[in-house]
Amino acid sequence: MSGKRTLATRQRNRVFEAYRSRGRANRNLWLVYSIKTDRDWILQSDLHLVHWISFLEVDPNVVTFEIGSDPPDPGVDAVARMKDGSSEKHRITSMIDLPATDELLSTSTIDSKRTQQIRYFQEGDLRPLSLEAMRWLKVVCYGATIRGERQHQATTSVLGTMMTSGAGKIRDVLDYSPNFDIQIIYAVIARAAIKGDISLDLSREGFTTETNWIWRARL
């Protein structure tokens, strides 16, 4: 038998390691696929899930990110690379762990040694975002169905339609793309939303045929 471990085995081992590292903590552990980074990540709690969706995966200003940091830093939950070329360290914390008031500027401060912004996220910041985050999770799941696939023809057709129209509802895109499976169209739209080509309005309702979208270049 080959000594090389399969991807599934390595992934399973990572999950077990993350589970054991929780100790006696009573919180959910999430294994998620990121469209933006095209890889799996392990998230340590429900709050980490909301943070990942709201401030990393669907934030159009974030180009890419990593969960944790390299080299490892116990005070950093994620590092985001921004469109303007800067980077942010993200820390999910409680009020008791926040720096002194004179070091805190709009829940962020500057690490002068590494010239990186540090953003602090408290439970009170994240919980109000949980409902919309769950709506976005559905979008992420659609995008994951074409993981590893280019879907060149469908992508060209769907994005061409959306770029020309500029705005509309999801059902309009479906009507203009009759030659493709509806699930593929949803997946292509999801990928476009995560990568920042379009903006989806999920503030009041979930991702459906009636969801409004806008081509971001028109904003």
N, C-alpha and C positions, 0 to 999 in steps of 0.2 A: 504494500500500500504506500502511496506517495506520502512523503512527510509534510507536504504543503497542506495547510488548512484551507478549506473552502471559504468563500465569502460568507455564507450562511453561518458557518462555525465561528468565524472571527466575530461576526456581528452578535451572535448569541453569547459569546464570551464577554464582549463589551457590556452587554446588558446585565449579565450576571455580576460583573465587577461593579457596575454602577449600583446595582441593587444591594450588594453587600456593603458598599461604601456608605449607604444611608444609615447604617447602624440600626438604632431603634426608632428612627424618625418615621412617623406615620404620615406619609405623603405619597401621591401618585408618581410614577415614573413613566415618562413618555418617550417612545421611539418614533421619530418623525422623519419624513423625507422633505428636504428643502429643494424647491425648484430653483431658487436663486443660486444656491451653491452646488446643486446637483449631487447631493450626498445625504446620508442619514446623520441625524444628531440625536443624542440622548439628553432629555430635559429632566431636571431634578424635581419638579413640582408643577402643580397647576398654574401657579403664578409665573413660573419660568415659561410655560407654554403660552400664556397670554402675552408675556413680554416678547417672546420669539416672533409670534405672529404680528403683533402691533408695531413693534419698533425695529424689527430686522427683516423678516420675510416680505412684508407688504409695504414697507416704507420706501417710497420711490427715490428718496435721497440716499439710501444705502445701496451701494454697488455690490458688496459682498460682505461676509462676516464669518467669524468662527465662534463657536461656543467654547467658553473657557479662554485661555490665552496660551501663547507659545513664545517664551517658556512659561510653564504653569505659574499662575499667580492666584493664590487662594482668595484674594480680594476682588477678583474680576470674574464675572459670569459670562461675558461676551465681549468681543472686539468688533466694531463695525467700521468698514471702510466707506467713506462718504464720496459723493459725486464731486465735491470740490477738492478732493485729494487728501482731506484730513482724515483722521481716525478718532473713534470714540471708544473708551472703555465703559462698559455697562456693569453696574452692580445692583443687584436686587437685595434690598436690605430693609431692616426695621428702623424706626425712628431712633432707637437707642444706639444704633450703629452708625448713624450719620455723623459727619464731621461737625465741628463747632460752627455756630452760625456765621462767624466772620470768615469761615473758609468755604461757605456754601453760597453759590450764586445761581439762582433759578434751578435748583437741584442739580447743579453741575459745578465743577471746579477744574483747575488746570494742573496737570502733573508737569511741572517745569522741567523735570529731568528728561522726560520723553516727549514733551510737547504734545500730549494727547489730552483731549477733554475727557473728564470722568462724569458720567451721568448716573445719578442715583434714582432707583425706582422703588417706591414703597408699596406695600400692600394696598394702601388707600388710593394710589395712583392707578394700579393695575386692575383691581376688581371691577370698577365701573366700565372697563373696556372688554370684560369677559364675553358679553353677549355678542358684540360685533366680531370679536375674535373668533368665536365659534362659527359665525357665518362665513368668515374668511377661511376657516379650516375646511369647509366644504369645497371652496375654490381650490385650495391646495390639493385636496384629494382628487379632484378632477384632473389637475395638472399631472399628478403622479401616475395616472393611467397611461401616459405616453412617455414615461421615464425611459431615457436612453434612445428614444425615437426622434428623428428629425421632423417627420411629417411635413416634408417640404411643400408638396402640392397644396395640402390643406392650409398650411400656415400662410403661403403666398396668397391664396384665394381669400381667406378670412381677414388677414391684416390689410390686404389691398382694399377690400370692401369697407373696412372700418376707417382706414386712412382717408378714403374718398368721401365717405359719409360725414366723418368728423364727430358724430354723436348719434345716439339713438337708444333703442332697447335691444336686449339680447335676441328677442324674437325676430327683429329685422335682419340680423346677421344670419340667423338660421334660414330665413326665407330666401336670402341671396346665395346660400350655399347648399343647394339641394343634392349635389353630387357626392357629398361626404356624410359619413355616419354622424349622427347628432352627438354622440359621446366624444368623437374626435374633435368636433367643433367646440364643444364645451372645454375640452382639454387645451386646445390651442388658445382660446380666449383666456383661460386661467393662466396659462404660461405668459401671455402678453400682459396681463394685469400684474403678475408678480414681478416681471422684468421692467415694468414701468412704462410700457407703450400706451396703455389705456388706464383710465381711472374708472373704478366701479363704485357705485353708491350703495353701500350695504349698511348705512347708518340706521335704517328703519326696518328693512326686510332682508331676507336671505337672498341667495343667488338663484334667480329664476329667469324665465323668459321675459319677465317684465322689469328686470333690473336695468337701470339706466347706466350708460357708459359714455365716456368722452375720450377722444384721442388726445393724449396729453399735450401734444404740440399746439393744440387749439386753446389750452388753458391760459 
